[in-house]
Amino acid sequence: MDISKLARRSDNEWVIEPDSDPRAQGMRVPGVIYATEALVREMDEKVYEQVANVAKLPGIVAASYAMPDAHWGYGFPIGGVAAFDPDEGGVVSAGGVGFDISCGVRCLLTGLKSADVEARKTLLADALYARIPAGVGSTGAIRLSSTEMDSMLAGGARWAVDRGYGSEADLERTEERGCMRGARPEAVSEHAKKRQRDEMGTLGSGNHYLEVQRVAQVYDERIARAFGLAVDDVVVSIHCGSRGLGHQIGTEFLKSMAVEAKQHGIALPDRELACAPLNSATGQSYLGAMRAAINCALANRQILTHLTRGVFADILPAARLPLLYDVSHNTCKVEEHVVDGRARKLYVHRKGATRAFGPGHPDLPAALREVGQPVLIGGSMGTCSYVLVGVDAPVERAFASACHGAGRSMSRHEATRRWQGRQVVDELAGRGVLIRSPSMRGVAEEAPGAYKDVTAVVDAADAAGLARKVARLDPIICIKG
Amino acid sequence: MAPVGSQWEHFAHGADIGVRGIGRTPAQAFEQAALALTAVITDPATVAANTPVDIACEAPDLELLLADWLNALVYEMQVRKMLFGRFEVSIDGTRLAARAWGEPVDIARHRPAVEVKGATYTQLAVRQLDDGRWLAQCVVDV
């Protein structure tokens, strides 16, 4: 990105002023990018365009934000945050949430040290690979009847726990206590439900994974202790979303919102920005369906958690796997935020961005309220992941949001040209990281070198005051779809 | 073999991948775009065209019709756990009728690289090229 088009507000805060450039004509609010100079320079010009376009949507409040890992997305940048006020003609955007509704990360503690796992590592990797459905064409063990489908869509992780896939304690550690309110299963199409019928408890593919990781470094002892993390502890991270159901909802509403935009008097700078007024039938219908998809993602990660616990019970029976936390990074949620000294109920879109509530936030479970929300940042296969914590900022940044991951730096095609899957697997095995995947081409496409440096992204989020670094997690085993 | 003047290819897009079909008619371009979609997942040549599936869609314009067509294939692939290797498309105005032939996914043989979540409106275009052929393309989310 050409930084001469930006106004620098501080070391890690860059502003696109409305009307400062032909692409910025018609912006209702500024665009704000949180990143180091190096990261901003690496960003595609498309990010500039997309941040500016989001700022042109009706009812947007304060600013259109981009996180340090922002990259070219669909309408909204991936790593984009924007909030809308229904009383000012605000909108909800299917593209602003994304196709993989409520894609997210959860992290389970194990109570084990890396030495406990070392001797049984191969066994553990093979057992996880055998029991966690991953990749194209895989199905879960559960078949949902239409009544059960609706119960799942209304109940989320709560539904899963009620059916024996986990415990009450898991719900405490999940956003929305595991159940997104306002879900409307009847707003979810039969096509979307059909795509999900046999997909519960599946990982998916692409950048989704299940990793066994070790805590390699702790940056904040006090917070790490409160999170139950110490150097050399073993944890399990799961990255996946709402599977076929969410994808279908995204697809269908993208079309209806794009087709109807004119009727609502919304001029779309880009069709991908398809949106509907919050106070419209389509807007309300999307919110109901999208919330049902959030529940689907929460239930899915809960079932995967149960499967993971089963594998550990067989291979490493001493392990207990309590949930540290579960975050979703593709959502639109109603939240109260103070803007210009006034508390307002806003519809906050986070597309590839993680909610990051600071200490004292009433939505946090009692055990975490004093320290703040765990912010889980997934890395690329074979590199590392991070645990951050929401901060207590005098002025909230980006509606209390932080980055979500590394983001690709290279196309899939380029990655397969540079690397072979087998070579990636062997190289990582040499460094003690066991990869299990049904597809070597998939592994090559997801090679660590095809991603940006997650450390640079996390450091920028920390420096910009979006969230604070707590611990780094290095992979031991990675199950890839 | 591809009909004369038709071909498919991929184009790069940051996190995802673009599919592009070129043919002498919009229908041929749509068929080639569908092959490019399969190629995101596996080599289309490894997919046996055994079982036919009929698909119909309708959209306000040709571009939205392309997205609908590819999304219909994504849906059929997921619900039937199939891959498709051959396509016949006819387009009447903004209505599409098609038949796709394929077979169930065989993990060992197809080694599917990645699942496609949906066709997007990014780089979405259906237009006639200077040489008279038609291009149909968009980015798909994986």
Interface residues (C-beta under 8 A of the other chain):
Chain A: D44 K46 H71 W72 G73 Y74 G75 I78 G98 F99 D100 G135 V136 G137 T139 H191 K194 R195 R197 E199 G204 S205 G206 G244 H247 Q248 G250 T251 L254 K255 A258 V259 D270 R271 E272 A274 G407 R408 S411 R412 H413 E414 P438 S439 M440 R441 G442 E445 G481
Chain B: H10 A12 H13 G14 A15 D16 I17 I41 A59 P60 L64 A67 D68 N71 V74 Y75 Q78 V79 K81 P104 V105 I107 H110 R111 P112 A113 V114 E115 K117 G118 A119 T120 Y121 T122 L124 V139 D141 V142
